[in-house]
């Protein structure tokens, strides 16, 4: 498809409705009870540097110096007091550090997430501001602020470069399409109109086969060159693999969508509360939050196996990334 097809659709006018979803407590609900559980031993090791690791920032704390925390990333790059806000980028307050050069730039407000493409950095700020920084000149060439949000920041995703466009996923549930060539906003379309800031944040944003996908915790939309499609779902996590989308719902269901947001398969794990999944050796892995079971899922069939090998500490945060499980002071290998 030509660049102009999606481009023309983006500059067109579109109205998207919203839905309000009420969260419910799960402390009194029954837990996931699989029929078969297999033993599986995972290699693990202890690391004293996992204190401040989070799924969003991927930042570790090495210790403190004069009562100030010292951070580093998974590559072992020292960050000082900065934390990761995007690949090759770290932030502290309203300062943005480019790890490749060590240069630090000042932004209008504390940086939340950022994406670099060559000499340009697209950034999102905690005040729901968004803009473009030119690393060569140090100049902010574009900057606007959206409707302020005071919660739900942890759910968001990063700006996305696509050909001559930048898509900014705002905390207010909007996606802004900015044209680098003309230097102007082409469109601003609403993905969520929920009154709850926890349901507003854009938690997924991607271009697959020249179609734009965006999702909040209550809705996923497909903005294709020749049509528009959306679905209302209680979304918890979204995983992209081989152009397919795997949506994990808050009800323990796994939905597989082919390109075009065509639902192909589904699998229900009754009462399961699944942690953000990962891909390792062509398999999908997740952990059930309340039992600690490791679940291996086949991406084609969605058939799954349940393992009781890793003795995870459920009191500590559990993060899956690549072929590793991070749990408190321990790291487990899925390989």
C-alpha positions as protocol buffer text, in pm:
chain_id: "A"
residue {
  index: 1
  type: UNK
  ca { x: 0 y: 0 z: 0 }
}
residue {
  index: 2
  type: UNK
  ca { x: 124 y: 347 z: -76 }
}
residue {
  index: 3
  type: UNK
  ca { x: 213 y: 586 z: 199 }
}
residue {
  index: 4
  type: UNK
  ca { x: -63 y: 815 z: 80 }
}
residue {
  index: 5
  type: UNK
  ca { x: -347 y: 569 z: 148 }
}
residue {
  index: 6
  type: UNK
  ca { x: -309 y: 561 z: 524 }
}
residue {
  index: 7
  type: UNK
  ca { x: -203 y: 924 z: 515 }
}
residue {
  index: 8
  type: UNK
  ca { x: -530 y: 1025 z: 348 }
}
residue {
  index: 9
  type: UNK
  ca { x: -731 y: 826 z: 600 }
}
residue {
  index: 10
  type: UNK
  ca { x: -554 y: 992 z: 891 }
}
residue {
  index: 11
  type: UNK
  ca { x: -631 y: 1344 z: 772 }
}
residue {
  index: 12
  type: UNK
  ca { x: -997 y: 1249 z: 728 }
}
residue {
  index: 13
  type: UNK
  ca { x: -1251 y: 1317 z: 999 }
}
residue {
  index: 14
  type: UNK
  ca { x: -1354 y: 1038 z: 1232 }
}
residue {
  index: 15
  type: UNK
  ca { x: -1562 y: 1010 z: 1548 }
}
residue {
  index: 16
  type: UNK
  ca { x: -1511 y: 730 z: 1794 }
}
residue {
  index: 17
  type: UNK
  ca { x: -1739 y: 657 z: 2088 }
}
residue {
  index: 18
  type: UNK
  ca { x: -1630 y: 532 z: 2426 }
}
residue {
  index: 19
  type: UNK
  ca { x: -1740 y: 296 z: 2698 }
}
residue {
  index: 20
  type: UNK
  ca { x: -1709 y: 296 z: 3074 }
}
residue {
  index: 21
  type: UNK
  ca { x: -1605 y: -25 z: 3243 }
}
residue {
  index: 22
  type: UNK
  ca { x: -1626 y: -76 z: 3617 }
}
residue {
  index: 23
  type: UNK
  ca { x: -1341 y: -261 z: 3786 }
}
residue {
  index: 24
  type: UNK
  ca { x: -1430 y: -524 z: 4039 }
}
residue {
  index: 25
  type: UNK
  ca { x: -1239 y: -670 z: 4329 }
}
residue {
  index: 26
  type: UNK
  ca { x: -1101 y: -1021 z: 4306 }
}
residue {
  index: 27
  type: UNK
  ca { x: -995 y: -1097 z: 4663 }
}
residue {
  index: 28
  type: UNK
  ca { x: -1304 y: -1312 z: 4723 }
}
residue {
  index: 29
  type: UNK
  ca { x: -1309 y: -1475 z: 4381 }
}
residue {
  index: 30
  type: UNK
  ca { x: -1197 y: -1836 z: 4331 }
}
residue {
  index: 31
  type: UNK
  ca { x: -855 y: -1883 z: 4177 }
}
residue {
  index: 32
  type: UNK
  ca { x: -736 y: -2056 z: 3863 }
}
residue {
  index: 33
  type: UNK
  ca { x: -733 y: -2435 z: 3909 }
}
residue {
  index: 34
  type: UNK
  ca { x: -589 y: -2623 z: 3607 }
}
residue {
  index: 35
  type: UNK
  ca { x: -669 y: -2990 z: 3553 }
}
residue {
  index: 36
  type: UNK
  ca { x: -306 y: -3084 z: 3487 }
}
residue {
  index: 37
  type: UNK
  ca { x: 9 y: -2927 z: 3629 }
}
residue {
  index: 38
  type: UNK
  ca { x: 354 y: -3039 z: 3514 }
}
residue {
  index: 39
  type: UNK
  ca { x: 686 y: -2996 z: 3697 }
}
residue {
  index: 40
  type: UNK
  ca { x: 946 y: -2775 z: 3533 }
}
residue {
  index: 41
  type: UNK
  ca { x: 1279 y: -2663 z: 3667 }
}
residue {
  index: 42
  type: UNK
  ca { x: 1402 y: -2318 z: 3571 }
}
residue {
  index: 43
  type: UNK
  ca { x: 1758 y: -2201 z: 3614 }
}
residue {
  index: 44
  type: UNK
  ca { x: 1768 y: -1902 z: 3843 }
}
residue {
  index: 45
  type: UNK
  ca { x: 2014 y: -1671 z: 4006 }
}
residue {
  index: 46
  type: UNK
  ca { x: 2003 y: -1398 z: 4263 }
}
residue {
  index: 47
  type: UNK
  ca { x: 2074 y: -1035 z: 4179 }
}
residue {
  index: 48
  type: UNK
  ca { x: 2092 y: -753 z: 4432 }
}
residue {
  index: 49
  type: UNK
  ca { x: 2019 y: -500 z: 4157 }
}
residue {
  index: 50
  type: UNK
  ca { x: 1649 y: -556 z: 4091 }
}
residue {
  index: 51
  type: UNK
  ca { x: 1501 y: -322 z: 4349 }
}
residue {
  index: 52
  type: UNK
  ca { x: 1359 y: -63 z: 4112 }
}
residue {
  index: 53
  type: UNK
  ca { x: 1295 y: -273 z: 3803 }
}
residue {
  index: 54
  type: UNK
  ca { x: 959 y: -199 z: 3642 }
}
residue {
  index: 55
  type: UNK
  ca { x: 797 y: -317 z: 3324 }
}
residue {
  index: 56
  type: UNK
  ca { x: 782 y: 34 z: 3181 }
}
residue {
  index: 57
  type: UNK
  ca { x: 1122 y: 179 z: 3264 }
}
residue {
  index: 58
  type: UNK
  ca { x: 1336 y: -138 z: 3264 }
}
residue {
  index: 59
  type: UNK
  ca { x: 1564 y: 34 z: 3512 }
}
residue {
  index: 60
  type: UNK
  ca { x: 1768 y: -135 z: 3785 }
}
residue {
  index: 61
  type: UNK
  ca { x: 1914 y: 19 z: 4097 }
}
residue {
  index: 62
  type: UNK
  ca { x: 2277 y: -60 z: 4173 }
}
residue {
  index: 63
  type: UNK
  ca { x: 2283 y: 113 z: 4511 }
}
residue {
  index: 64
  type: UNK
  ca { x: 2307 y: 465 z: 4648 }
}
residue {
  index: 65
  type: UNK
  ca { x: 2568 y: 737 z: 4662 }
}
residue {
  index: 66
  type: UNK
  ca { x: 2527 y: 1006 z: 4926 }
}
residue {
  index: 67
  type: UNK
  ca { x: 2169 y: 883 z: 4977 }
}
residue {
  index: 68
  type: UNK
  ca { x: 2090 y: 921 z: 4604 }
}
residue {
  index: 69
  type: UNK
  ca { x: 1991 y: 614 z: 4401 }
}
residue {
  index: 70
  type: UNK
  ca { x: 2220 y: 498 z: 4120 }
}
residue {
  index: 71
  type: UNK
  ca { x: 2051 y: 330 z: 3824 }
}
residue {
  index: 72
  type: UNK
  ca { x: 2157 y: 123 z: 3524 }
}
residue {
  index: 73
  type: UNK
  ca { x: 1976 y: -60 z: 3243 }
}
residue {
  index: 74
  type: UNK
  ca { x: 1978 y: -419 z: 3118 }
}
residue {
  index: 75
  type: UNK
  ca { x: 2276 y: -346 z: 2892 }
}
residue {
  index: 76
  type: UNK
  ca { x: 2478 y: -247 z: 3196 }
}
residue {
  index: 77
  type: UNK
  ca { x: 2489 y: 119 z: 3098 }
}
residue {
  index: 78
  type: UNK
  ca { x: 2516 y: 344 z: 3401 }
}
residue {
  index: 79
  type: UNK
  ca { x: 2235 y: 597 z: 3424 }
}
residue {
  index: 80
  type: UNK
  ca { x: 2326 y: 781 z: 3743 }
}
residue {
  index: 81
  type: UNK
  ca { x: 2000 y: 924 z: 3878 }
}
residue {
  index: 82
  type: UNK
  ca { x: 1823 y: 884 z: 3542 }
}
residue {
  index: 83
  type: UNK
  ca { x: 1574 y: 611 z: 3456 }
}
residue {
  index: 84
  type: UNK
  ca { x: 1492 y: 456 z: 3119 }
}
residue {
  index: 85
  type: UNK
  ca { x: 1207 y: 624 z: 2932 }
}
residue {
  index: 86
  type: UNK
  ca { x: 1268 y: 460 z: 2593 }
}
residue {
  index: 87
  type: UNK
  ca { x: 1534 y: 269 z: 2395 }
}
residue {
  index: 88
  type: UNK
  ca { x: 1861 y: 460 z: 2440 }
}
residue {
  index: 89
  type: UNK
  ca { x: 1687 y: 737 z: 2633 }
}
residue {
  index: 90
  type: UNK
  ca { x: 1670 y: 812 z: 3007 }
}
residue {
  index: 91
  type: UNK
  ca { x: 1491 y: 1077 z: 3204 }
}
residue {
  index: 92
  type: UNK
  ca { x: 1502 y: 1251 z: 3541 }
}
residue {
  index: 93
  type: UNK
  ca { x: 1235 y: 1509 z: 3599 }
}
residue {
  index: 94
  type: UNK
  ca { x: 1226 y: 1736 z: 3295 }
}
residue {
  index: 95
  type: UNK
  ca { x: 1572 y: 1631 z: 3178 }
}
residue {
  index: 96
  type: UNK
  ca { x: 1623 y: 1384 z: 2893 }
}
residue {
  index: 97
  type: UNK
  ca { x: 1953 y: 1201 z: 2849 }
}
residue {
  index: 98
  type: UNK
  ca { x: 2067 y: 1039 z: 2524 }
}
residue {
  index: 99
  type: UNK
  ca { x: 2279 y: 742 z: 2629 }
}
residue {
  index: 100
  type: UNK
  ca { x: 2472 y: 725 z: 2301 }
}
residue {
  index: 101
  type: UNK
  ca { x: 2618 y: 1072 z: 2343 }
}
residue {
  index: 102
  type: UNK
  ca { x: 2563 y: 1141 z: 2712 }
}
residue {
  index: 103
  type: UNK
  ca { x: 2402 y: 1476 z: 2625 }
}
residue {
  index: 104
  type: UNK
  ca { x: 2119 y: 1603 z: 2844 }
}
residue {
  index: 105
  type: UNK
  ca { x: 1829 y: 1814 z: 2715 }
}
residue {
  index: 106
  type: UNK
  ca { x: 1568 y: 2011 z: 2909 }
}
residue {
  index: 107
  type: UNK
  ca { x: 1199 y: 1955 z: 2834 }
}
residue {
  index: 108
  type: UNK
  ca { x: 897 y: 2165 z: 2943 }
}
residue {
  index: 109
  type: UNK
  ca { x: 781 y: 1908 z: 3205 }
}
residue {
  index: 110
  type: UNK
  ca { x: 891 y: 1570 z: 3351 }
}
residue {
  index: 111
  type: UNK
  ca { x: 938 y: 1314 z: 3076 }
}
residue {
  index: 112
  type: UNK
  ca { x: 722 y: 1003 z: 3080 }
}
residue {
  index: 113
  type: UNK
  ca { x: 818 y: 816 z: 2762 }
}
residue {
  index: 114
  type: UNK
  ca { x: 1019 y: 892 z: 2450 }
}
residue {
  index: 115
  type: UNK
  ca { x: 1116 y: 741 z: 2115 }
}
residue {
  index: 116
  type: UNK
  ca { x: 1418 y: 825 z: 1902 }
}
residue {
  index: 117
  type: UNK
  ca { x: 1437 y: 814 z: 1523 }
}
residue {
  index: 118
  type: UNK
  ca { x: 1773 y: 931 z: 1391 }
}
residue {
  index: 119
  type: UNK
  ca { x: 1818 y: 1287 z: 1518 }
}
residue {
  index: 120
  type: UNK
  ca { x: 1461 y: 1334 z: 1634 }
}
residue {
  index: 121
  type: UNK
  ca { x: 1305 y: 1238 z: 1968 }
}
residue {
  index: 122
  type: UNK
  ca { x: 927 y: 1227 z: 2010 }
}
residue {
  index: 123
  type: UNK
  ca { x: 837 y: 1263 z: 2378 }
}
residue {
  index: 124
  type: UNK
  ca { x: 539 y: 1243 z: 2612 }
}
residue {
  index: 125
  type: UNK
  ca { x: 536 y: 1436 z: 2939 }
}
residue {
  index: 126
  type: UNK
  ca { x: 357 y: 1384 z: 3269 }
}
residue {
  index: 127
  type: UNK
  ca { x: 141 y: 1692 z: 3207 }
}
residue {
  index: 128
  type: UNK
  ca { x: 7 y: 1519 z: 2891 }
}
residue {
  index: 129
  type: UNK
  ca { x: 233 y: 1737 z: 2681 }
}
residue {
  index: 130
  type: UNK
  ca { x: 390 y: 1596 z: 2366 }
}
residue {
  index: 131
  type: UNK
  ca { x: 645 y: 1718 z: 2118 }
}
residue {
  index: 132
  type: UNK
  ca { x: 954 y: 1671 z: 1903 }
}
residue {
  index: 133
  type: UNK
  ca { x: 1315 y: 1741 z: 2003 }
}
residue {
  index: 134
  type: UNK
  ca { x: 1587 y: 1790 z: 1740 }
}
residue {
  index: 135
  type: UNK
  ca { x: 1906 y: 1642 z: 1885 }
}
residue {
  index: 136
  type: UNK
  ca { x: 2130 y: 1820 z: 1636 }
}
residue {
  index: 137
  type: UNK
  ca { x: 2016 y: 2168 z: 1737 }
}
residue {
  index: 138
  type: UNK
  ca { x: 1875 y: 2099 z: 2083 }
}
residue {
  index: 139
  type: UNK
  ca { x: 1558 y: 2278 z: 1972 }
}
residue {
  index: 140
  type: UNK
  ca { x: 1204 y: 2164 z: 2050 }
}
residue {
  index: 141
  type: UNK
  ca { x: 1049 y: 2199 z: 1706 }
}
residue {
  index: 142
  type: UNK
  ca { x: 695 y: 2109 z: 1808 }
}
residue {
  index: 143
  type: UNK
  ca { x: 513 y: 2108 z: 2141 }
}
residue {
  index: 144
  type: UNK
  ca { x: 150 y: 2097 z: 2256 }
}
residue {
  index: 145
  type: UNK
  ca { x: -37 y: 1988 z: 2567 }
}
residue {
  index: 146
  type: UNK
  ca { x: -347 y: 1773 z: 2583 }
}
residue {
  index: 147
  type: UNK
  ca { x: -611 y: 1747 z: 2853 }
}
residue {
  index: 148
  type: UNK
  ca { x: -434 y: 1693 z: 3185 }
}
residue {
  index: 149
  type: UNK
  ca { x: -460 y: 1353 z: 3352 }
}
residue {
  index: 150
  type: UNK
  ca { x: -366 y: 1281 z: 3710 }
}
residue {
  index: 151
  type: UNK
  ca { x: -363 y: 901 z: 3712 }
}
residue {
  index: 152
  type: UNK
  ca { x: -314 y: 605 z: 3485 }
}
residue {
  index: 153
  type: UNK
  ca { x: 33 y: 716 z: 3366 }
}
residue {
  index: 154
  type: UNK
  ca { x: 179 y: 370 z: 3422 }
}
residue {
  index: 155
  type: UNK
  ca { x: -39 y: 212 z: 3152 }
}
residue {
  index: 156
  type: UNK
  ca { x: 82 y: 409 z: 2853 }
}
residue {
  index: 157
  type: UNK
  ca { x: 294 y: 335 z: 2550 }
}
residue {
  index: 158
  type: UNK
  ca { x: 551 y: 541 z: 2362 }
}
residue {
  index: 159
  type: UNK
  ca { x: 524 y: 768 z: 2056 }
}
residue {
  index: 160
  type: UNK
  ca { x: 546 y: 590 z: 1723 }
}
residue {
  index: 161
  type: UNK
  ca { x: 734 y: 701 z: 1411 }
}
residue {
  index: 162
  type: UNK
  ca { x: 577 y: 588 z: 1084 }
}
residue {
  index: 163
  type: UNK
  ca { x: 715 y: 720 z: 756 }
}
residue {
  index: 164
  type: UNK
  ca { x: 665 y: 1100 z: 770 }
}
residue {
  index: 165
  type: UNK
  ca { x: 425 y: 1078 z: 1065 }
}
residue {
  index: 166
  type: UNK
  ca { x: 452 y: 1061 z: 1442 }
}
residue {
  index: 167
  type: UNK
  ca { x: 165 y: 913 z: 1641 }
}
residue {
  index: 168
  type: UNK
  ca { x: 144 y: 1045 z: 1998 }
}
residue {
  index: 169
  type: UNK
  ca { x: -60 y: 828 z: 2240 }
}
residue {
  index: 170
  type: UNK
  ca { x: -188 y: 1074 z: 2498 }
}
residue {
  index: 171
  type: UNK
  ca { x: -285 y: 1006 z: 2859 }
}
residue {
  index: 172
  type: UNK
  ca { x: -629 y: 1145 z: 2786 }
}
residue {
  index: 173
  type: UNK
  ca { x: -708 y: 857 z: 2549 }
}
residue {
  index: 174
  type: UNK
  ca { x: -640 y: 1047 z: 2225 }
}
residue {
  index: 175
  type: UNK
  ca { x: -396 y: 966 z: 1946 }
}
residue {
  index: 176
  type: UNK
  ca { x: -246 y: 1265 z: 1769 }
}
residue {
  index: 177
  type: UNK
  ca { x: -108 y: 1229 z: 1415 }
}
residue {
  index: 178
  type: UNK
  ca { x: 169 y: 1482 z: 1349 }
}
residue {
  index: 179
  type: UNK
  ca { x: 323 y: 1535 z: 1005 }
}
residue {
  index: 180
  type: UNK
  ca { x: 697 y: 1595 z: 1014 }
}
residue {
  index: 181
  type: UNK
  ca { x: 706 y: 1732 z: 659 }
}
residue {
  index: 182
  type: UNK
  ca { x: 447 y: 2005 z: 706 }
}
residue {
  index: 183
  type: UNK
  ca { x: 508 y: 2053 z: 1077 }
}
residue {
  index: 184
  type: UNK
  ca { x: 142 y: 2040 z: 1171 }
}
residue {
  index: 185
  type: UNK
  ca { x: -111 y: 1814 z: 1341 }
}
residue {
  index: 186
  type: UNK
  ca { x: -313 y: 1625 z: 1080 }
}
residue {
  index: 187
  type: UNK
  ca { x: -570 y: 1470 z: 1307 }
}
residue {
  index: 188
  type: UNK
  ca { x: -656 y: 1396 z: 1666 }
}
residue {
  index: 189
  type: UNK
  ca { x: -884 y: 1098 z: 1716 }
}
residue {
  index: 190
  type: UNK
  ca { x: -1039 y: 980 z: 2040 }
}
residue {
  index: 191
  type: UNK
  ca { x: -991 y: 618 z: 2136 }
}
residue {
  index: 192
  type: UNK
  ca { x: -1151 y: 639 z: 2481 }
}
residue {
  index: 193
  type: UNK
  ca { x: -1408 y: 873 z: 2631 }
}
residue {
  index: 194
  type: UNK
  ca { x: -1412 y: 713 z: 2975 }
}
residue {
  index: 195
  type: UNK
  ca { x: -1438 y: 942 z: 3276 }
}
residue {
  index: 196
  type: UNK
  ca { x: -1185 y: 726 z: 3459 }
}
residue {
  index: 197
  type: UNK
  ca { x: -820 y: 817 z: 3388 }
}
residue {
  index: 198
  type: UNK
  ca { x: -725 y: 455 z: 3461 }
}
residue {
  index: 199
  type: UNK
  ca { x: -924 y: 351 z: 3153 }
}
residue {
  index: 200
  type: UNK
  ca { x: -814 y: 635 z: 2928 }
}
residue {
  index: 201
  type: UNK
  ca { x: -445 y: 573 z: 2869 }
}
residue {
  index: 202
  type: UNK
  ca { x: -337 y: 429 z: 2535 }
}
residue {
  index: 203
  type: UNK
  ca { x: -174 y: 100 z: 2634 }
}
residue {
  index: 204
  type: UNK
  ca { x: -96 y: -25 z: 2282 }
}
residue {
  index: 205
  type: UNK
  ca { x: -5 y: 153 z: 1959 }
}
residue {
  index: 206
  type: UNK
  ca { x: 136 y: -10 z: 1644 }
}
residue {
  index: 207
  type: UNK
  ca { x: 131 y: -3 z: 1266 }
}
residue {
  index: 208
  type: UNK
  ca { x: 92 y: -348 z: 1110 }
}
residue {
  index: 209
  type: UNK
  ca { x: 66 y: -384 z: 732 }
}
residue {
  index: 210
  type: UNK
  ca { x: 7 y: -10 z: 695 }
}
residue {
  index: 211
  type: UNK
  ca { x: -286 y: -13 z: 939 }
}
residue {
  index: 212
  type: UNK
  ca { x: -284 y: 169 z: 1271 }
}
residue {
  index: 213
  type: UNK
  ca { x: -390 y: -19 z: 1587 }
}
residue {
  index: 214
  type: UNK
  ca { x: -456 y: 159 z: 1915 }
}
residue {
  index: 215
  type: UNK
  ca { x: -603 y: 29 z: 2240 }
}
residue {
  index: 216
  type: UNK
  ca { x: -708 y: 143 z: 2584 }
}
residue {
  index: 217
  type: UNK
  ca { x: -813 y: -91 z: 2869 }
}
residue {
  index: 218
  type: UNK
  ca { x: -1166 y: -93 z: 2726 }
}
residue {
  index: 219
  type: UNK
  ca { x: -1131 y: -75 z: 2348 }
}
residue {
  index: 220
  type: UNK
  ca { x: -911 y: -163 z: 2052 }
}
residue {
  index: 221
  type: UNK
  ca { x: -942 y: 16 z: 1719 }
}
residue {
  index: 222
  type: UNK
  ca { x: -811 y: -54 z: 1371 }
}
residue {
  index: 223
  type: UNK
  ca { x: -759 y: 245 z: 1145 }
}
residue {
  index: 224
  type: UNK
  ca { x: -699 y: 94 z: 801 }
}
residue {
  index: 225
  type: UNK
  ca { x: -654 y: 278 z: 469 }
}
residue {
  index: 226
  type: UNK
  ca { x: -1004 y: 193 z: 347 }
}
residue {
  index: 227
  type: UNK
  ca { x: -1207 y: 116 z: 658 }
}
residue {
  index: 228
  type: UNK
  ca { x: -1234 y: 161 z: 1033 }
}
residue {
  index: 229
  type: UNK
  ca { x: -1313 y: -110 z: 1287 }
}
residue {
  index: 230
  type: UNK
  ca { x: -1325 y: -127 z: 1667 }
}
residue {
  index: 231
  type: UNK
  ca { x: -1410 y: -372 z: 1944 }
}
residue {
  index: 232
  type: UNK
  ca { x: -1499 y: -320 z: 2307 }
}
residue {
  index: 233
  type: UNK
  ca { x: -1308 y: -559 z: 2533 }
}
residue {
  index: 234
  type: UNK
  ca { x: -1184 y: -569 z: 2895 }
}
residue {
  index: 235
  type: UNK
  ca { x: -820 y: -551 z: 2784 }
}
residue {
  index: 236
  type: UNK
  ca { x: -537 y: -623 z: 3025 }
}
residue {
  index: 237
  type: UNK
  ca { x: -241 y: -697 z: 2797 }
}
residue {
  index: 238
  type: UNK
  ca { x: -170 y: -701 z: 2422 }
}
residue {
  index: 239
  type: UNK
  ca { x: 110 y: -903 z: 2265 }
}
residue {
  index: 240
  type: UNK
  ca { x: 210 y: -878 z: 1899 }
}
residue {
  index: 241
  type: UNK
  ca { x: 374 y: -1179 z: 1735 }
}
residue {
  index: 242
  type: UNK
  ca { x: 409 y: -1260 z: 1362 }
}
residue {
  index: 243
  type: UNK
  ca { x: 162 y: -983 z: 1273 }
}
residue {
  index: 244
  type: UNK
  ca { x: -101 y: -1144 z: 1497 }
}
residue {
  index: 245
  type: UNK
  ca { x: -237 y: -977 z: 1808 }
}
residue {
  index: 246
  type: UNK
  ca { x: -296 y: -1169 z: 2129 }
}
residue {
  index: 247
  type: UNK
  ca { x: -528 y: -989 z: 2368 }
}
residue {
  index: 248
  type: UNK
  ca { x: -530 y: -1101 z: 2732 }
}
residue {
  index: 249
  type: UNK
  ca { x: -848 y: -989 z: 2905 }
}
residue {
  index: 250
  type: UNK
  ca { x: -916 y: -918 z: 3269 }
}
residue {
  index: 251
  type: UNK
  ca { x: -1150 y: -1218 z: 3264 }
}
residue {
  index: 252
  type: UNK
  ca { x: -872 y: -1469 z: 3192 }
}
residue {
  index: 253
  type: UNK
  ca { x: -948 y: -1505 z: 2821 }
}
residue {
  index: 254
  type: UNK
  ca { x: -683 y: -1505 z: 2547 }
}
residue {
  index: 255
  type: UNK
  ca { x: -799 y: -1384 z: 2205 }
}
residue {
  index: 256
  type: UNK
  ca { x: -600 y: -1427 z: 1884 }
}
residue {
  index: 257
  type: UNK
  ca { x: -659 y: -1176 z: 1606 }
}
residue {
  index: 258
  type: UNK
  ca { x: -525 y: -1199 z: 1253 }
}
residue {
  index: 259
  type: UNK
  ca { x: -432 y: -880 z: 1063 }
}
residue {
  index: 260
  type: UNK
  ca { x: -742 y: -672 z: 1008 }
}
residue {
  index: 261
  type: UNK
  ca { x: -858 y: -738 z: 1366 }
}
residue {
  index: 262
  type: UNK
  ca { x: -1017 y: -1067 z: 1258 }
}
residue {
  index: 263
  type: UNK
  ca { x: -1077 y: -1291 z: 1557 }
}
residue {
  index: 264
  type: UNK
  ca { x: -933 y: -1635 z: 1482 }
}
residue {
  index: 265
  type: UNK
  ca { x: -921 y: -1824 z: 1812 }
}
residue {
  index: 266
  type: UNK
  ca { x: -988 y: -1785 z: 2182 }
}
residue {
  index: 267
  type: UNK
  ca { x: -892 y: -1969 z: 2497 }
}
residue {
  index: 268
  type: UNK
  ca { x: -1047 y: -1922 z: 2840 }
}
residue {
  index: 269
  type: UNK
  ca { x: -849 y: -1986 z: 3158 }
}
residue {
  index: 270
  type: UNK
  ca { x: -1123 y: -1973 z: 3415 }
}
residue {
  index: 271
  type: UNK
  ca { x: -1055 y: -1731 z: 3702 }
}
residue {
  index: 272
  type: UNK
  ca { x: -695 y: -1673 z: 3581 }
}
residue {
  index: 273
  type: UNK
  ca { x: -534 y: -1333 z: 3637 }
}
residue {
  index: 274
  type: UNK
  ca { x: -244 y: -1330 z: 3393 }
}
residue {
  index: 275
  type: UNK
  ca { x: 69 y: -1118 z: 3415 }
}
residue {
  index: 276
  type: UNK
  ca { x: 196 y: -936 z: 3103 }
}
residue {
  index: 277
  type: UNK
  ca { x: 314 y: -1210 z: 2864 }
}
residue {
  index: 278
  type: UNK
  ca { x: 638 y: -1256 z: 2675 }
}
residue {
  index: 279
  type: UNK
  ca { x: 768 y: -1452 z: 2375 }
}
residue {
  index: 280
  type: UNK
  ca { x: 1051 y: -1703 z: 2419 }
}
residue {
  index: 281
  type: UNK
  ca { x: 1156 y: -1960 z: 2161 }
}
residue {
  index: 282
  type: UNK
  ca { x: 833 y: -1923 z: 1961 }
}
residue {
  index: 283
  type: UNK
  ca { x: 613 y: -1980 z: 2264 }
}
residue {
  index: 284
  type: UNK
  ca { x: 405 y: -1737 z: 2469 }
}
residue {
  index: 285
  type: UNK
  ca { x: 467 y: -1738 z: 2842 }
}
residue {
  index: 286
  type: UNK
  ca { x: 277 y: -1579 z: 3126 }
}
residue {
  index: 287
  type: UNK
  ca { x: 237 y: -1629 z: 3501 }
}
residue {
  index: 288
  type: UNK
  ca { x: -89 y: -1659 z: 3693 }
}
residue {
  index: 289
  type: UNK
  ca { x: -78 y: -1386 z: 3954 }
}
residue {
  index: 290
  type: UNK
  ca { x: -235 y: -1563 z: 4253 }
}
residue {
  index: 291
  type: UNK
  ca { x: -100 y: -1918 z: 4214 }
}
residue {
  index: 292
  type: UNK
  ca { x: 239 y: -1849 z: 4055 }
}
residue {
  index: 293
  type: UNK
  ca { x: 181 y: -2111 z: 3787 }
}
residue {
  index: 294
  type: UNK
  ca { x: 393 y: -2071 z: 3473 }
}
residue {
  index: 295
  type: UNK
  ca { x: 177 y: -2102 z: 3160 }
}
residue {
  index: 296
  type: UNK
  ca { x: 317 y: -2189 z: 2817 }
}
residue {
  index: 297
  type: UNK
  ca { x: 88 y: -2110 z: 2522 }
}
residue {
  index: 298
  type: UNK
  ca { x: 119 y: -2222 z: 2160 }
}
residue {
  index: 299
  type: UNK
  ca { x: 76 y: -1912 z: 1940 }
}
residue {
  index: 300
  type: UNK
  ca { x: -99 y: -2107 z: 1663 }
}
residue {
  index: 301
  type: UNK
  ca { x: -355 y: -2314 z: 1851 }
}
residue {
  index: 302
  type: UNK
  ca { x: -366 y: -2132 z: 2187 }
}
residue {
  index: 303
  type: UNK
  ca { x: -335 y: -2471 z: 2356 }
}
residue {
  index: 304
  type: UNK
  ca { x: -151 y: -2433 z: 2683 }
}
residue {
  index: 305
  type: UNK
  ca { x: 51 y: -2620 z: 2945 }
}
residue {
  index: 306
  type: UNK
  ca { x: 69 y: -2530 z: 3313 }
}
residue {
  index: 307
  type: UNK
  ca { x: 393 y: -2572 z: 3511 }
}
residue {
  index: 308
  type: UNK
  ca { x: 464 y: -2556 z: 3882 }
}
residue {
  index: 309
  type: UNK
  ca { x: 842 y: -2537 z: 3856 }
}
residue {
  index: 310
  type: UNK
  ca { x: 946 y: -2186 z: 3958 }
}
residue {
  index: 311
  type: UNK
  ca { x: 881 y: -2104 z: 4321 }
}
residue {
  index: 312
  type: UNK
  ca { x: 798 y: -1742 z: 4265 }
}
residue {
  index: 313
  type: UNK
  ca { x: 752 y: -1504 z: 4554 }
}
residue {
  index: 314
  type: UNK
  ca { x: 405 y: -1366 z: 4486 }
}
residue {
  index: 315
  type: UNK
  ca { x: 460 y: -1083 z: 4734 }
}
residue {
  index: 316
  type: UNK
  ca { x: 722 y: -929 z: 4503 }
}
residue {
  index: 317
  type: UNK
  ca { x: 663 y: -783 z: 4156 }
}
residue {
  index: 318
  type: UNK
  ca { x: 684 y: -1034 z: 3871 }
}
residue {
  index: 319
  type: UNK
  ca { x: 795 y: -916 z: 3526 }
}
residue {
  index: 320
  type: UNK
  ca { x: 839 y: -1127 z: 3213 }
}
residue {
  index: 321
  type: UNK
  ca { x: 1064 y: -1004 z: 2934 }
}
residue {
  index: 322
  type: UNK
  ca { x: 1221 y: -1206 z: 2657 }
}
residue {
  index: 323
  type: UNK
  ca { x: 1323 y: -1540 z: 2805 }
}
residue {
  index: 324
  type: UNK
  ca { x: 1350 y: -1416 z: 3163 }
}
residue {
  index: 325
  type: UNK
  ca { x: 1122 y: -1382 z: 3463 }
}
residue {
  index: 326
  type: UNK
  ca { x: 1217 y: -1109 z: 3709 }
}
residue {
  index: 327
  type: UNK
  ca { x: 1085 y: -1171 z: 4059 }
}
residue {
  index: 328
  type: UNK
  ca { x: 1210 y: -971 z: 4356 }
}
residue {
  index: 329
  type: UNK
  ca { x: 1584 y: -1037 z: 4391 }
}
residue {
  index: 330
  type: UNK
  ca { x: 1580 y: -1342 z: 4157 }
}
residue {
  index: 331
  type: UNK
  ca { x: 1593 y: -1393 z: 3782 }
}
residue {
  index: 332
  type: UNK
  ca { x: 1456 y: -1711 z: 3620 }
}
residue {
  index: 333
  type: UNK
  ca { x: 1548 y: -1831 z: 3270 }
}
residue {
  index: 334
  type: UNK
  ca { x: 1284 y: -1983 z: 3041 }
}
residue {
  index: 335
  type: UNK
  ca { x: 1549 y: -2133 z: 2812 }
}
